């Protein structure tokens, strides 16, 4: 009797079940990691837009702020991807004029992020969960820049 060696159907089903369990445990961690990365990118982009607004006001218009992302991109203060208004699962807007400016970042969907971000001429970045952030939302902490008497001053982040 010549019998060929191989796997039985039961053995193959057990292997498939084990692989399925491993995948089921890994997918939520992957989604959470992606959300965290998108939120970190959005926070960095809000910082970039805020800095660009402050530079625009100081160098281009002596006190006025840019009305749109396109205005900041026109003089190369932000990159084209950010000027398009959407990056890494977040939508960005800015509005400005003689009195100040606002920057907002909102997740495109719940699978791309859960926090909303906001900043204005105070350069304090604020966030909210579940709805758009505004000037009364929770501050992120030390955003890295502060406005002194008509100048931008870097803050130390010693911990």
N, C-alpha and C positions, 0 to 999 in steps of 0.2 A: 504494500500500500504506500504510494507516494503522495505525501500530503504537503501542500505549500504552506509556508508560514505567513501570517499576516495579522491584522487587527480584526477583532470581531466587531459587530455593530454596536454592542454594548460598550466596548472600550472607546470607540469613536464618539459615542453619545456622551460619555463621561468627560472626555477631553473638551468637547464643544461646550458642555455645561460649565466646566471650570473656566474656560476662556470667557464665556458670557458673564460670569460673576465678576471676574477681574475687570472687564470692560465697564460693567455697570457701576463698579466702585470708582473707576478712574474718570468717567465723564463729568460728574459733578465737580470734581477738583479742577478739571480742565476749564470748565465754564467759569468757576470762581476766579481762577488765575487770569483768564482773559478779561473778565470784568475789572479786576484790580489793575491790570495793565492799561486798559482803556481809560480808567479813572485817573491813573497817574499821568498818562499822556494829556488828558484834558486839563488837569491841574497845571501842568507845565505850559500848555498852550495859553491858558488864561494868564499866567505870569508873563509870557512873551507878549501877548496883546496889551496887557497893562503897561509893561515897560515901553512898548512901542508908542502907546498913547502919550506917555510922559515925555519921551524923546521928541515926538511930533510936536507937542505943545511948546517945548523949550526951544526947538531949533527951527521949525517951519513957520509957525503962526504966532509966536509970542503970546501964548496964553490960550488959544483956541485948541480944541481937541478934534481929532479926525471923526468925520461923520460915519465912516464905514470901514470895513476891512479892506475894501478896494483902495481907499485913500492911503491906508498904511502900506499896502503892497505897492502902490504906485511909486513910492520913494524907497522901496526895498527895506522896510522895517520889519516885515513879516514875509514868510515864504508863500509861494503860490498855492500850495496845498491848503494852508490855513486860510488864505484869502478867499478860497472857494466856499468857505463857510461850514465845511464838514470834514472831520478828520478822526480816524480811529473810533468810529461809532458815536461821535458827539457832534452836535450842531452848534456853531459859534455865531454870536452876533455882537456888534458893538455899535454904540451911538454916542456922538459927542458934539460939542459946540463950545461956546464961550464960557459956560458955567461949569463944565465938567464932562464926565463920560461914564458910561457903563459898559461892562463886558459880561456876557452870559454864555454859559455852556450847558447844554441840555442833552441827555442821552437820546439817541435816535430811537432806541427801543429798550425794554427792560433787560434784554439779553446782552446789551452792550454796556450798560452801566446803571447804577441806582442813585448816584448822587448828582445833584445839580450844582453848578458853581457860578459865582458872581463876584465881580470886583468893580470898583469905581475909582475916582480920583484920589481916594484915601490910600489906595494900593493894598487894602486889606482884602484877602480872598476869603469869601464866605461860601458855605455849602448848606444844602438842604437835601433831605431824603424824601422822596415821594412827590415833590412838586418844585417848581422853579424857585431858585434862591433869589434873595434881594438884600437890600442894605440892612435889614433887621435879622438876617439869618445868622447862624452860628459861625464865628470866625474860625479859619483853619489853624490859627496860631501865627507864629512868626512867618510871614510871607516872604521875608528876605529883603524888602525895601520899605522905606518909609519916607514921607515927605516932610522936610524941615522948612525953614523960611525960604520959599521959592527955590528950593534945590532938592534933588533926589539924593538921599544918603543911604549907603549900604549899612545894614545892621549886622552885627556879629551873631552867629548862631551857636555860640558856646553852650555846651550842655553839661 
